[in-house]
Amino acid sequence: MIEYDVVIVGGGLAGSRAAVEIARLDPSLSIAVVAKTHPIRSHSVAAQGGMAATLKNVDETDSWEAHAFDTVKGSDYLADQDAVAILTQEAPDVVIDLEHMGVLFSRLADGRIAQRAFGGHSHNRTCYAADKTGHAILHELVNNLRRYGVHIYDEWYVMRLILEEGQAKGLVMFRIRDGELAVVRAKAVMFATGGYGRVYNTTSNDYASTGDGLAMTAAAGLPLEDMEFVQFHPTGLYPAGVLISEAVRGEGAYLINSEGERFMQRYAPSRMELAPRDITSRSIAREIRAGRGIHLDGSAGGPFVHLDVRHLGRDKIMSRIPFAWEESHRLAGVDAVHEPIPVRPTVHYSMGGIPVNTEGQVRSSAEGLVAGFFAAGETACVSVHGANRLGSNSLLECVVYGRRTGAAIARYVQNRKLPDLNEQDYLEQAKQQIQALIDRPGQYRIAEIRQAFQDCMTEHCGVFRTEALMKEGLEQIKILQQQAEQVYLDDKGTLFNTELIEALELQSLLIVGEMILTGALNRQESRGAHAREDFPDRDDTNFLQHTLAYYSPAGIEIRYMPVNITMFQPQERKY
Ligand SMILES: Cc1cc2nc3c(=O)[nH]c(=O)nc-3n(C[C@H](O)[C@H](O)[C@H](O)COP(=O)(O)OP(=O)(O)OC[C@H]3O[C@@H](n4cnc5c(N)ncnc54)[C@H](O)[C@@H]3O)c2cc1C
């Protein structure tokens, strides 16, 4: 059996930052990072616009309290304010630390780290490396994993969390190259498995963002928190859905409808294009619904609006947002120096996730904690984003809470023994599970079920939601779950069997989708990214609380957990 003091699933920003922290604090600990991609291909590498921190390099009047208030207001008051205070207080320190590791941030003329405007932030506080910030940070972190001797299992797929008597003991994984199965036991297990954008048919996320960590946690009987809050990024490139960074609006881009109007003046007059994402996405969706979207031939009534950067000029476009120009050119044939970019909302980020405390330890209920189990990053819900995340707060969360969780794990494993578990049992079960998938005489293809599921989620649990729509969606998902039991695999082999991985990922997607829909159906109010047309107002009396959803194949049970309100009392949210 493979044994480590700590095993971390996920080599993105959160997992890598945690591993570096553990190695720094106690070099004697053995640490493994397992990832189904190469760590550098984690979705973090695609992050573009930047990372918020009150360095005060551009705006001396900024403060962590202002950052905390913006975050809480942006969250529609659902964020836990103790967690937000930590996030915003520790932000400058983690940025400087990344800089010392070698991350090349963009600079002001005097050499200090530059900071740009971002949606929902009241001051210019987003640090960036042009519009390739995730690339700059993740490369340095992964270099540091190697430097600190962290063991990397890249292209290993984790298929099960081993949880016995309320304690996480390890995991079951297989090597994608040759199908070799392995059980890992460890004193602490950490999930940093990222988001689930692939639950929807149009997303900015990579193909690996299938919510495996969420599904494994739910399947083990542990709750997931606030899954109904799905972030739609306002500016996905039409039709591909890939991201045109918010940095583009941070640098001054306009959103324009078919009438040539900067329509955000009707929805968020004080913040215009830099309103938070939930409000901006809904505004675009409303314009398109009202017939003020645009067609590719330029006529009215189409499926997108325009993002216009022409007034910024070639020099600014090429130096500050070169990647946005390149993407528009490559994927939509648009030269943004001369033409507006076609955009519409695209699924981008998961506000909910595996519930954790501010030390990254996973919760088993509103009061209880799971021994030996930790999580951080997009897959976790600590909850700093509540019902709506502000741009550039996610990279920050990964690094602040990656570091804190790493430190908590380094303390946790001291003087602990490796847990006992029966390796053979777990190997045998995994072998049977895989064999059963391969042997199925089924009649459905993975791609057709996945497409039907993604279309169902997009149609029934999108930007706007109603009870009738969601109930219908849940019924369709039940049918799709039965059909997924009958998928047929062409590839029966063990070498790079990517079809098998897609079959396992499909199971993750279906569980996560059902959790999102059920949470959304039960939350009879509109808050942040969750917009119910049948309950258009926020309802603090009944729903100023976190959803905790417990999965079982028989059905999902919904409970609630109080919100931590220490600094800012809920107010009406206006921009
Ligand atoms: C296009 C894009 C741009 C963004 N830009 C910004 C930005 O400018 N600022 C900002 O703050 N946020 C941004 N975000 C959000 C932010 O990048 C992510 O939330 C964050 O990087 C997530 O990091 P993570 O470490 O939690 O997970 P990820 O980076 O997604 O890593 C997940 C890891 O888990 C592994 N994994 C998953 N499942 C398994 C499994 N079953 N077995 C083994 N390994 C597994 C993967 O291989 C991967 O290594 C952006 C997101 C996108 C999609």
Ligand as a Chemical Component Dictionary entry (heavy atoms), coordinates in Angstrom:
data_LIG
# 
_chem_comp.id                   LIG 
_chem_comp.type                 NON-POLYMER 
_chem_comp.pdbx_formal_charge   0 
_chem_comp.three_letter_code    LIG 
# 
loop_
_chem_comp_atom.comp_id 
_chem_comp_atom.atom_id 
_chem_comp_atom.alt_atom_id 
_chem_comp_atom.type_symbol 
_chem_comp_atom.charge 
_chem_comp_atom.model_Cartn_x 
_chem_comp_atom.model_Cartn_y 
_chem_comp_atom.model_Cartn_z 
_chem_comp_atom.pdbx_ordinal 
LIG C1  C1  C 0 -10.908 30.793 -17.650 1  
LIG C2  C2  C 0 -10.888 31.136 -16.175 2  
LIG C3  C3  C 0 -10.324 32.326 -15.749 3  
LIG C4  C4  C 0 -10.309 32.646 -14.389 4  
LIG N1  N1  N 0 -9.745  33.836 -14.007 5  
LIG C5  C5  C 0 -9.694  34.125 -12.688 6  
LIG C6  C6  C 0 -9.060  35.330 -12.240 7  
LIG O1  O1  O 0 -8.523  36.112 -13.018 8  
LIG N2  N2  N 0 -9.049  35.590 -10.910 9  
LIG C7  C7  C 0 -9.608  34.743 -9.999  10 
LIG O2  O2  O 0 -9.544  35.034 -8.812  11 
LIG N3  N3  N 0 -10.189 33.589 -10.395 12 
LIG C8  C8  C 0 -10.238 33.262 -11.711 13 
LIG N4  N4  N 0 -10.831 32.093 -12.094 14 
LIG C9  C9  C 0 -11.246 31.129 -11.085 15 
LIG C10 C10 C 0 -10.022 30.415 -10.545 16 
LIG O3  O3  O 0 -9.063  30.279 -11.563 17 
LIG C11 C11 C 0 -10.352 29.030 -10.020 18 
LIG O4  O4  O 0 -11.431 29.091 -9.134  19 
LIG C12 C12 C 0 -9.158  28.437 -9.268  20 
LIG O5  O5  O 0 -7.988  28.524 -10.052 21 
LIG C13 C13 C 0 -9.411  27.002 -8.862  22 
LIG O6  O6  O 0 -8.219  26.450 -8.351  23 
LIG P1  P1  P 0 -8.230  25.069 -7.577  24 
LIG O7  O7  O 0 -6.840  24.855 -7.095  25 
LIG O8  O8  O 0 -9.313  25.058 -6.582  26 
LIG O9  O9  O 0 -8.620  23.983 -8.683  27 
LIG P2  P2  P 0 -8.060  23.690 -10.157 28 
LIG O10 O10 O 0 -7.006  24.628 -10.583 29 
LIG O11 O11 O 0 -9.252  23.540 -11.021 30 
LIG O12 O12 O 0 -7.360  22.263 -9.992  31 
LIG C14 C14 C 0 -8.091  21.083 -9.766  32 
LIG C15 C15 C 0 -7.112  19.933 -9.660  33 
LIG O13 O13 O 0 -7.798  18.763 -9.221  34 
LIG C16 C16 C 0 -7.412  17.670 -10.017 35 
LIG N5  N5  N 0 -8.515  16.685 -9.999  36 
LIG C17 C17 C 0 -9.848  16.914 -10.125 37 
LIG N6  N6  N 0 -10.534 15.753 -10.052 38 
LIG C18 C18 C 0 -9.614  14.767 -9.868  39 
LIG C19 C19 C 0 -9.678  13.358 -9.729  40 
LIG N7  N7  N 0 -10.837 12.696 -9.778  41 
LIG N8  N8  N 0 -8.522  12.664 -9.562  42 
LIG C20 C20 C 0 -7.326  13.307 -9.539  43 
LIG N9  N9  N 0 -7.207  14.642 -9.663  44 
LIG C21 C21 C 0 -8.336  15.360 -9.824  45 
LIG C22 C22 C 0 -7.129  18.268 -11.385 46 
LIG O14 O14 O 0 -6.304  17.430 -12.155 47 
LIG C23 C23 C 0 -6.427  19.568 -10.970 48 
LIG O15 O15 O 0 -5.061  19.326 -10.721 49 
LIG C24 C24 C 0 -10.855 31.761 -13.455 50 
LIG C25 C25 C 0 -11.414 30.567 -13.876 51 
LIG C26 C26 C 0 -11.457 30.261 -15.217 52 
LIG C27 C27 C 0 -12.119 28.979 -15.639 53 
# 
loop_
_chem_comp_bond.comp_id 
_chem_comp_bond.atom_id_1 
_chem_comp_bond.atom_id_2 
_chem_comp_bond.value_order 
_chem_comp_bond.pdbx_ordinal 
LIG C1  C2  SING 1  
LIG C2  C3  SING 2  
LIG C2  C26 DOUB 3  
LIG C3  C4  DOUB 4  
LIG C4  N1  SING 5  
LIG C4  C24 SING 6  
LIG N1  C5  DOUB 7  
LIG C5  C6  SING 8  
LIG C5  C8  SING 9  
LIG C6  O1  DOUB 10 
LIG C6  N2  SING 11 
LIG N2  C7  SING 12 
LIG C7  O2  DOUB 13 
LIG C7  N3  SING 14 
LIG N3  C8  DOUB 15 
LIG C8  N4  SING 16 
LIG N4  C9  SING 17 
LIG N4  C24 SING 18 
LIG C9  C10 SING 19 
LIG C10 O3  SING 20 
LIG C10 C11 SING 21 
LIG C11 O4  SING 22 
LIG C11 C12 SING 23 
LIG C12 O5  SING 24 
LIG C12 C13 SING 25 
LIG C13 O6  SING 26 
LIG O6  P1  SING 27 
LIG P1  O7  DOUB 28 
LIG P1  O8  SING 29 
LIG P1  O9  SING 30 
LIG O9  P2  SING 31 
LIG P2  O10 DOUB 32 
LIG P2  O11 SING 33 
LIG P2  O12 SING 34 
LIG O12 C14 SING 35 
LIG C14 C15 SING 36 
LIG C15 O13 SING 37 
LIG C15 C23 SING 38 
LIG O13 C16 SING 39 
LIG C16 N5  SING 40 
LIG C16 C22 SING 41 
LIG N5  C17 SING 42 
LIG N5  C21 SING 43 
LIG C17 N6  DOUB 44 
LIG N6  C18 SING 45 
LIG C18 C19 SING 46 
LIG C18 C21 DOUB 47 
LIG C19 N7  SING 48 
LIG C19 N8  DOUB 49 
LIG N8  C20 SING 50 
LIG C20 N9  DOUB 51 
LIG N9  C21 SING 52 
LIG C22 O14 SING 53 
LIG C22 C23 SING 54 
LIG C23 O15 SING 55 
LIG C24 C25 DOUB 56 
LIG C25 C26 SING 57 
LIG C26 C27 SING 58 
# 
